[in-house]
Amino acid sequence: MPEPVILGSEHRDEWNAFAASCPGGDVLQSWEWGELKGRGEWIPIRLALREGNEIVAGMSLLKRALPIPGKSFLYASRGPLLREWTPERLHDLLAAAKDVARKHGAIFLKVDPALTDPRIAEMLRKEGFHAAGGEDGFGGTQPRCVMTLDLHPSEDEIFNNFHQKWRYNTRLAERKGITVKTDCAKDDLRTFYDLLKVTCERDGFLVRSYSYFEDMWDLLVPRGMGKLFLTYFEDQPLGGSFNTIFGPTFTYTYGASSNEHRNKMPNHLMQWTMIRWAKANGCTLYDFRGVSPRHVDPEHDKLAGLNQFKAGFGAEFVEYVGEFDLPLSPMLYRAWTKGMPMVRDMMKRRRRAVSKEPAAAE
């Protein structure tokens, strides 16, 4: 029987090595991501199952207090992680997770593994989970549908697999004088953030505070898990991307672009530069992150252009098994899920108000 343990900070490297090597290993299960969320309203808990000296299963849990005295919920973002997915191993891990949940007053456990095998969804259902998050590709907490690019082929093969128009646009950007800065320092973060605010205002998204991106930089970049790119025309910044690197995967995490010189195709050259960088630095998978599901009619899909843009680089559509909740206190869980839309709207209004504050107040 594997031994459940709560890992301390001295096990950071061991945990990351385990998480990065597992099927579906994701930066959201890294030690550093738990630290990042821990600077906000979450408390990270790293649960592992050991056989001898080896971690065989686990999940980095995020605990969030609920507006109910002594109650919380637990979220294994892109977890759980198992070296080998078997019903027995999953059962053992969840038994340990339920013990943790009881100690922390959790009324439910949320998971969303970055895996596609429907047998995994069936294993979760047999353990009492039910699907949550809806059918939207962006439904739930993390995108259910993404696009990924295999970096094993040569650079020439990857580029030649781009859509013809994408190859043309990439070369056009170079001819028009677009450049990509690949050696960004922390001083460049404000430039990226200003572009991100323009993007979010244009596309109707909420923007996180500048301090959040400072924390991302401090926790990820020094450990080789974060990388910022910026595109320029002459001395004018046109776009940028704050990306994560974990194990074999480079993830296009936050993208930003200005409203200027879009006809010079800076985003095409930036993506190609990042793809080349990722391959040159040992990554074998490029994750473009979220897209809309295939069942959505493109004529009525406001994100159809995003899907088309990512697909143009030769990326393949991937749909994960989705988000699942395990109710641990059924009555409170039902009350919370019925009230959640109201709470979510309130939180969005609060974040929207914060996003409109002057930069000096962030």
ZAMAR-817282 format. One record per residue (C-alpha): residue in three letters; x, y, z. Coordinates in nm, 3 decimals, padded with zeros to 5 digits. Example, Ala and Ser with C-alpha at 12.3 -4.5 7.8 and 13.67 -1.06 7.14 Angstrom:
ATOM, ALA, 01.230, -00.450, 00.780
ATOM, SER, 01.367, -00.106, 00.714
END
This chain:
ATOM, MET, 00.000, 00.000, 00.000
ATOM, PRO, 00.153, 00.337, -00.102
ATOM, GLU, 00.219, 00.579, 00.183
ATOM, PRO, 00.046, 00.921, 00.161
ATOM, VAL, 00.259, 01.220, 00.262
ATOM, ILE, 00.228, 01.599, 00.262
ATOM, LEU, 00.548, 01.732, 00.107
ATOM, GLY, 00.747, 02.021, 00.249
ATOM, SER, 00.957, 02.276, 00.061
ATOM, GLU, 01.263, 02.051, 00.080
ATOM, HIS, 01.086, 01.824, -00.172
ATOM, ARG, 01.037, 02.097, -00.437
ATOM, ASP, 01.276, 01.950, -00.693
ATOM, GLU, 01.158, 01.595, -00.633
ATOM, TRP, 00.796, 01.700, -00.681
ATOM, ASN, 00.868, 01.896, -00.998
ATOM, ALA, 01.063, 01.606, -01.148
ATOM, PHE, 00.770, 01.374, -01.074
ATOM, ALA, 00.506, 01.615, -01.206
ATOM, ALA, 00.697, 01.692, -01.526
ATOM, SER, 00.743, 01.323, -01.606
ATOM, CYS, 00.379, 01.219, -01.556
ATOM, PRO, 00.124, 01.187, -01.837
ATOM, GLY, -00.046, 01.526, -01.855
ATOM, GLY, 00.220, 01.692, -01.641
ATOM, ASP, 00.154, 02.066, -01.646
ATOM, VAL, 00.310, 02.381, -01.503
ATOM, LEU, -00.011, 02.431, -01.305
ATOM, GLN, 00.094, 02.128, -01.099
ATOM, SER, 00.444, 02.263, -01.042
ATOM, TRP, 00.566, 02.366, -00.698
ATOM, GLU, 00.620, 02.722, -00.818
ATOM, TRP, 00.264, 02.759, -00.945
ATOM, GLY, 00.140, 02.664, -00.601
ATOM, GLU, 00.365, 02.934, -00.455
ATOM, LEU, 00.227, 03.185, -00.704
ATOM, LYS, -00.134, 03.112, -00.611
ATOM, GLY, -00.030, 03.108, -00.246
ATOM, ARG, 00.049, 03.479, -00.273
ATOM, GLY, -00.320, 03.537, -00.335
ATOM, GLU, -00.625, 03.374, -00.177
ATOM, TRP, -00.515, 03.012, -00.214
ATOM, ILE, -00.316, 02.782, 00.014
ATOM, PRO, -00.108, 02.514, -00.165
ATOM, ILE, -00.097, 02.157, -00.031
ATOM, ARG, 00.125, 01.900, -00.205
ATOM, LEU, -00.007, 01.549, -00.154
ATOM, ALA, 00.200, 01.252, -00.271
ATOM, LEU, 00.183, 00.873, -00.259
ATOM, ARG, 00.518, 00.704, -00.211
ATOM, GLU, 00.630, 00.351, -00.279
ATOM, GLY, 00.969, 00.326, -00.116
ATOM, ASN, 01.158, 00.639, -00.215
ATOM, GLU, 00.955, 00.702, -00.530
ATOM, ILE, 00.650, 00.926, -00.576
ATOM, VAL, 00.399, 00.726, -00.778
ATOM, ALA, 00.097, 00.955, -00.762
ATOM, GLY, -00.001, 01.292, -00.623
ATOM, MET, -00.161, 01.628, -00.671
ATOM, SER, -00.075, 01.984, -00.590
ATOM, LEU, -00.394, 02.097, -00.421
ATOM, LEU, -00.506, 02.457, -00.388
ATOM, LYS, -00.727, 02.533, -00.091
ATOM, ARG, -00.971, 02.824, -00.112
ATOM, ALA, -01.179, 02.939, 00.182
ATOM, LEU, -01.554, 02.968, 00.126
ATOM, PRO, -01.782, 03.232, 00.280
ATOM, ILE, -01.900, 02.957, 00.517
ATOM, PRO, -01.723, 02.945, 00.855
ATOM, GLY, -01.459, 02.670, 00.862
ATOM, LYS, -01.535, 02.552, 00.507
ATOM, SER, -01.328, 02.547, 00.189
ATOM, PHE, -01.283, 02.363, -00.137
ATOM, LEU, -00.977, 02.197, -00.291
ATOM, TYR, -00.869, 02.227, -00.653
ATOM, ALA, -00.604, 02.012, -00.823
ATOM, SER, -00.540, 02.234, -01.124
ATOM, ARG, -00.445, 02.000, -01.414
ATOM, GLY, -00.429, 01.714, -01.168
ATOM, PRO, -00.428, 01.453, -01.034
ATOM, LEU, -00.099, 01.308, -01.156
ATOM, LEU, -00.028, 00.935, -01.171
ATOM, ARG, 00.271, 00.762, -01.325
ATOM, GLU, 00.030, 00.487, -01.425
ATOM, TRP, -00.346, 00.541, -01.432
ATOM, THR, -00.511, 00.239, -01.275
ATOM, PRO, -00.836, 00.227, -01.076
ATOM, GLU, -00.647, 00.095, -00.772
ATOM, ARG, -00.384, 00.371, -00.775
ATOM, LEU, -00.645, 00.641, -00.828
ATOM, HIS, -00.855, 00.502, -00.542
ATOM, ASP, -00.557, 00.512, -00.306
ATOM, LEU, -00.475, 00.869, -00.402
ATOM, LEU, -00.832, 00.986, -00.360
ATOM, ALA, -00.860, 00.815, -00.021
ATOM, ALA, -00.563, 01.024, 00.091
ATOM, ALA, -00.712, 01.338, -00.067
ATOM, LYS, -01.038, 01.283, 00.123
ATOM, ASP, -00.843, 01.269, 00.450
ATOM, VAL, -00.680, 01.601, 00.360
ATOM, ALA, -01.019, 01.745, 00.267
ATOM, ARG, -01.172, 01.648, 00.601
ATOM, LYS, -00.889, 01.816, 00.791
ATOM, HIS, -00.942, 02.136, 00.594
ATOM, GLY, -01.322, 02.142, 00.595
ATOM, ALA, -01.343, 02.103, 00.216
ATOM, ILE, -01.693, 02.050, 00.080
ATOM, PHE, -01.570, 01.933, -00.261
ATOM, LEU, -01.259, 01.847, -00.463
ATOM, LYS, -01.221, 01.979, -00.819
ATOM, VAL, -00.987, 01.817, -01.076
ATOM, ASP, -00.920, 01.867, -01.448
ATOM, PRO, -00.639, 01.643, -01.573
ATOM, ALA, -00.470, 01.739, -01.900
ATOM, LEU, -00.549, 01.400, -02.052
ATOM, THR, -00.770, 01.283, -02.337
ATOM, ASP, -00.838, 00.913, -02.265
ATOM, PRO, -01.212, 00.866, -02.193
ATOM, ARG, -01.123, 00.576, -01.963
ATOM, ILE, -00.984, 00.830, -01.718
ATOM, ALA, -01.317, 01.011, -01.709
ATOM, GLU, -01.485, 00.679, -01.640
ATOM, MET, -01.245, 00.606, -01.351
ATOM, LEU, -01.326, 00.943, -01.198
ATOM, ARG, -01.700, 00.884, -01.230
ATOM, LYS, -01.668, 00.548, -01.057
ATOM, GLU, -01.498, 00.729, -00.768
ATOM, GLY, -01.798, 00.960, -00.730
ATOM, PHE, -01.693, 01.255, -00.949
ATOM, HIS, -01.932, 01.421, -01.189
ATOM, ALA, -01.860, 01.646, -01.486
ATOM, ALA, -01.848, 02.020, -01.422
ATOM, GLY, -01.751, 02.323, -01.624
ATOM, GLY, -01.984, 02.290, -01.924
ATOM, GLU, -01.916, 02.203, -02.287
ATOM, ASP, -01.746, 02.528, -02.389
ATOM, GLY, -01.379, 02.486, -02.475
ATOM, PHE, -01.309, 02.761, -02.225
ATOM, GLY, -01.575, 02.633, -01.987
ATOM, GLY, -01.461, 02.553, -01.637
ATOM, THR, -01.152, 02.683, -01.465
ATOM, GLN, -00.895, 02.581, -01.730
ATOM, PRO, -00.949, 02.546, -02.106
ATOM, ARG, -01.086, 02.205, -02.198
ATOM, CYS, -00.983, 02.241, -02.562
ATOM, VAL, -00.632, 02.344, -02.667
ATOM, MET, -00.404, 02.323, -02.970
ATOM, THR, -00.056, 02.172, -02.955
ATOM, LEU, 00.236, 02.153, -03.194
ATOM, ASP, 00.482, 01.863, -03.204
ATOM, LEU, 00.839, 02.000, -03.196
ATOM, HIS, 01.014, 01.673, -03.281
ATOM, PRO, 01.040, 01.746, -03.656
ATOM, SER, 01.313, 01.973, -03.792
ATOM, GLU, 01.264, 02.351, -03.804
ATOM, ASP, 01.217, 02.334, -04.180
ATOM, GLU, 00.954, 02.061, -04.148
ATOM, ILE, 00.768, 02.256, -03.880
ATOM, PHE, 00.772, 02.577, -04.085
ATOM, ASN, 00.669, 02.400, -04.406
ATOM, ASN, 00.371, 02.255, -04.220
ATOM, PHE, 00.237, 02.606, -04.155
ATOM, HIS, -00.053, 02.715, -04.371
ATOM, GLN, 00.083, 02.885, -04.681
ATOM, LYS, -00.059, 03.223, -04.574
ATOM, TRP, 00.108, 03.187, -04.233
ATOM, ARG, 00.446, 03.126, -04.395
ATOM, TYR, 00.392, 03.432, -04.613
ATOM, ASN, 00.288, 03.647, -04.314
ATOM, THR, 00.590, 03.537, -04.113
ATOM, ARG, 00.828, 03.633, -04.393
ATOM, LEU, 00.633, 03.956, -04.450
ATOM, ALA, 00.686, 04.059, -04.089
ATOM, GLU, 01.061, 04.014, -04.130
ATOM, ARG, 01.062, 04.215, -04.454
ATOM, LYS, 00.861, 04.494, -04.292
ATOM, GLY, 01.119, 04.531, -04.016
ATOM, ILE, 00.943, 04.357, -03.727
ATOM, THR, 01.187, 04.230, -03.464
ATOM, VAL, 01.139, 04.001, -03.166
ATOM, LYS, 01.325, 04.058, -02.841
ATOM, THR, 01.410, 03.722, -02.687
ATOM, ASP, 01.638, 03.837, -02.403
ATOM, CYS, 01.379, 04.030, -02.203
ATOM, ALA, 01.459, 04.136, -01.849
ATOM, LYS, 01.222, 04.218, -01.567
ATOM, ASP, 01.236, 04.584, -01.669
ATOM, ASP, 01.050, 04.478, -01.987
ATOM, LEU, 00.756, 04.346, -01.787
ATOM, ARG, 00.583, 04.683, -01.767
ATOM, THR, 00.593, 04.712, -02.148
ATOM, PHE, 00.426, 04.373, -02.177
ATOM, TYR, 00.165, 04.463, -01.916
ATOM, ASP, 00.072, 04.786, -02.093
ATOM, LEU, 00.016, 04.584, -02.412
ATOM, LEU, -00.189, 04.330, -02.217
ATOM, LYS, -00.420, 04.602, -02.087
ATOM, VAL, -00.479, 04.719, -02.445
ATOM, THR, -00.556, 04.361, -02.549
ATOM, CYS, -00.799, 04.299, -02.265
ATOM, GLU, -00.982, 04.625, -02.326
ATOM, ARG, -01.011, 04.546, -02.699
ATOM, ASP, -01.128, 04.187, -02.649
ATOM, GLY, -01.344, 04.241, -02.340
ATOM, PHE, -01.135, 04.037, -02.093
ATOM, LEU, -01.040, 04.118, -01.736
ATOM, VAL, -00.673, 04.181, -01.666
ATOM, ARG, -00.484, 04.065, -01.358
ATOM, SER, -00.291, 04.315, -01.151
ATOM, TYR, 00.066, 04.406, -01.243
ATOM, SER, 00.186, 04.259, -00.912
ATOM, TYR, 00.058, 03.917, -01.024
ATOM, PHE, 00.291, 03.925, -01.325
ATOM, GLU, 00.577, 04.045, -01.106
ATOM, ASP, 00.517, 03.741, -00.886
ATOM, MET, 00.508, 03.515, -01.193
ATOM, TRP, 00.841, 03.655, -01.304
ATOM, ASP, 01.005, 03.620, -00.962
ATOM, LEU, 00.888, 03.262, -00.912
ATOM, LEU, 00.921, 03.118, -01.263
ATOM, VAL, 01.185, 03.303, -01.465
ATOM, PRO, 01.486, 03.247, -01.233
ATOM, ARG, 01.411, 02.871, -01.238
ATOM, GLY, 01.388, 02.855, -01.617
ATOM, MET, 01.010, 02.810, -01.607
ATOM, GLY, 00.908, 03.147, -01.752
ATOM, LYS, 01.006, 03.341, -02.064
ATOM, LEU, 00.899, 03.681, -02.197
ATOM, PHE, 00.910, 03.781, -02.564
ATOM, LEU, 00.833, 04.126, -02.711
ATOM, THR, 00.785, 04.232, -03.072
ATOM, TYR, 00.882, 04.574, -03.204
ATOM, PHE, 00.858, 04.790, -03.513
ATOM, GLU, 01.154, 05.021, -03.490
ATOM, ASP, 01.132, 05.130, -03.124
ATOM, GLN, 00.757, 05.079, -03.083
ATOM, PRO, 00.640, 04.768, -02.891
ATOM, LEU, 00.363, 04.590, -03.081
ATOM, GLY, 00.311, 04.266, -02.892
ATOM, GLY, 00.440, 04.026, -02.633
ATOM, SER, 00.395, 03.690, -02.470
ATOM, PHE, 00.468, 03.565, -02.120
ATOM, ASN, 00.514, 03.188, -02.151
ATOM, THR, 00.577, 02.896, -01.919
ATOM, ILE, 00.814, 02.603, -01.959
ATOM, PHE, 00.765, 02.281, -01.765
ATOM, GLY, 00.926, 01.951, -01.852
ATOM, PRO, 00.902, 01.901, -02.231
ATOM, THR, 00.627, 02.160, -02.279
ATOM, PHE, 00.645, 02.527, -02.376
ATOM, THR, 00.309, 02.696, -02.317
ATOM, TYR, 00.188, 03.017, -02.478
ATOM, THR, 00.033, 03.142, -02.157
ATOM, TYR, -00.037, 03.516, -02.184
ATOM, GLY, -00.039, 03.694, -02.519
ATOM, ALA, -00.074, 04.068, -02.581
ATOM, SER, -00.084, 04.292, -02.888
ATOM, SER, -00.133, 04.658, -02.965
ATOM, ASN, -00.373, 04.807, -03.218
ATOM, GLU, -00.090, 04.948, -03.427
ATOM, HIS, 00.084, 04.806, -03.738
ATOM, ARG, -00.125, 04.490, -03.737
ATOM, ASN, -00.087, 04.473, -04.116
ATOM, LYS, 00.283, 04.401, -04.060
ATOM, MET, 00.191, 04.064, -03.902
ATOM, PRO, 00.404, 04.090, -03.585
ATOM, ASN, 00.218, 03.806, -03.411
ATOM, HIS, 00.309, 03.555, -03.680
ATOM, LEU, 00.679, 03.630, -03.645
ATOM, MET, 00.655, 03.624, -03.266
ATOM, GLN, 00.497, 03.278, -03.269
ATOM, TRP, 00.758, 03.144, -03.510
ATOM, THR, 01.037, 03.291, -03.296
ATOM, MET, 00.892, 03.131, -02.983
ATOM, ILE, 00.849, 02.796, -03.157
ATOM, ARG, 01.213, 02.803, -03.267
ATOM, TRP, 01.329, 02.906, -02.920
ATOM, ALA, 01.127, 02.629, -02.754
ATOM, LYS, 01.270, 02.365, -02.987
ATOM, ALA, 01.626, 02.493, -02.949
ATOM, ASN, 01.591, 02.477, -02.571
ATOM, GLY, 01.483, 02.114, -02.558
ATOM, CYS, 01.104, 02.137, -02.558
ATOM, THR, 00.919, 01.877, -02.763
ATOM, LEU, 00.565, 02.018, -02.736
ATOM, TYR, 00.434, 02.371, -02.797
ATOM, ASP, 00.100, 02.434, -02.628
ATOM, PHE, -00.104, 02.718, -02.779
ATOM, ARG, -00.358, 02.690, -02.493
ATOM, GLY, -00.730, 02.740, -02.520
ATOM, VAL, -00.954, 02.728, -02.826
ATOM, SER, -01.325, 02.674, -02.887
ATOM, PRO, -01.462, 02.319, -02.917
ATOM, ARG, -01.524, 02.179, -03.263
ATOM, HIS, -01.898, 02.147, -03.217
ATOM, VAL, -01.941, 02.527, -03.208
ATOM, ASP, -02.061, 02.679, -03.537
ATOM, PRO, -01.777, 02.906, -03.658
ATOM, GLU, -02.032, 03.163, -03.779
ATOM, HIS, -02.153, 03.208, -03.420
ATOM, ASP, -01.820, 03.158, -03.244
ATOM, LYS, -01.655, 03.482, -03.133
ATOM, LEU, -01.330, 03.288, -03.088
ATOM, ALA, -01.326, 03.133, -03.435
ATOM, GLY, -01.045, 03.367, -03.539
ATOM, LEU, -00.834, 03.247, -03.247
ATOM, ASN, -00.884, 02.885, -03.350
ATOM, GLN, -00.791, 02.967, -03.709
ATOM, PHE, -00.481, 03.162, -03.605
ATOM, LYS, -00.343, 02.875, -03.394
ATOM, ALA, -00.436, 02.607, -03.646
ATOM, GLY, -00.244, 02.798, -03.914
ATOM, PHE, 00.083, 02.705, -03.743
ATOM, GLY, 00.013, 02.336, -03.795
ATOM, ALA, -00.116, 02.284, -03.442
ATOM, GLU, -00.348, 01.992, -03.366
ATOM, PHE, -00.677, 02.022, -03.180
ATOM, VAL, -00.681, 01.846, -02.840
ATOM, GLU, -00.984, 01.800, -02.614
ATOM, TYR, -00.921, 01.693, -02.255
ATOM, VAL, -01.159, 01.483, -02.049
ATOM, GLY, -01.282, 01.798, -01.876
ATOM, GLU, -01.342, 01.924, -01.526
ATOM, PHE, -01.484, 01.703, -01.250
ATOM, ASP, -01.611, 01.771, -00.900
ATOM, LEU, -01.620, 01.525, -00.611
ATOM, PRO, -01.881, 01.644, -00.357
ATOM, LEU, -01.769, 01.570, -00.002
ATOM, SER, -02.056, 01.749, 00.170
ATOM, PRO, -02.346, 01.705, -00.074
ATOM, MET, -02.584, 01.954, 00.090
ATOM, LEU, -02.327, 02.234, 00.112
ATOM, TYR, -02.198, 02.151, -00.235
ATOM, ARG, -02.546, 02.189, -00.387
ATOM, ALA, -02.594, 02.519, -00.203
ATOM, TRP, -02.256, 02.645, -00.320
ATOM, THR, -02.298, 02.546, -00.685
ATOM, LYS, -02.643, 02.707, -00.700
ATOM, GLY, -02.503, 03.027, -00.551
ATOM, MET, -02.176, 03.016, -00.745
ATOM, PRO, -02.297, 03.212, -01.051
ATOM, MET, -02.395, 03.499, -00.823
ATOM, VAL, -02.061, 03.486, -00.641
ATOM, ARG, -01.868, 03.466, -00.970
ATOM, ASP, -02.047, 03.775, -01.101
ATOM, MET, -01.965, 03.959, -00.780
ATOM, MET, -01.597, 03.857, -00.805
ATOM, LYS, -01.584, 03.968, -01.170
ATOM, ARG, -01.731, 04.307, -01.080
ATOM, ARG, -01.474, 04.344, -00.803
ATOM, ARG, -01.186, 04.248, -01.034
ATOM, ARG, -01.318, 04.481, -01.305
ATOM, ALA, -01.321, 04.766, -01.055
ATOM, VAL, -00.966, 04.684, -00.947
ATOM, SER, -00.849, 04.668, -01.311
ATOM, LYS, -00.970, 05.026, -01.363
ATOM, GLU, -00.765, 05.163, -01.076
ATOM, PRO, -00.454, 05.367, -01.161
ATOM, ALA, -00.137, 05.167, -01.212
ATOM, ALA, 00.016, 05.320, -00.898
ATOM, ALA, -00.259, 05.157, -00.690
ATOM, GLU, -00.188, 04.805, -00.815
END
